[in-house]
Amino acid sequence: MKTKRNKLLVVIDVLAILLFATTFSPFVMPSGIVNPFILGVCYTMFMGFLVSVLFVILAFLVSLVNKEKEHAD
């Protein structure tokens, strides 16, 4: 069971590193482009919000994987 948790944590870590790397790519932050609007918000701001939401989801998944049956209380 512990090795399965470790593999899941490695997968989540790799996803977080890839998400971090794509945050600074032209896909998320195109240079000099303001025109595309998504839901009334400029593209860069919308993609920044989306990346933040994805990081929160990854953090939630890590908390689920690391949930212990015995608490320190």
C-alpha positions, 0 to 999 in steps of 0.5 A: 500500500505504501508503494502505491501511495509513493507512486501516486505522490511521484505522479502528482509531483511530476504534474506539478512540475510540468504545470509550473514549467508551462506557467512561464511558457508562451502558451500561458503568457503570450507576449504582447497579446491582449486581444483574446478574451475568455468570459470577458477576462483577458487571456493571460489573467484567465490562464493564470487563474486556471493554473492557480485552480489546477495547483489547488486541485493538485494540493488537494490530491496530495492531502488525500493521498497522505491522509493518515488513519492515526492522527497526532491528537 
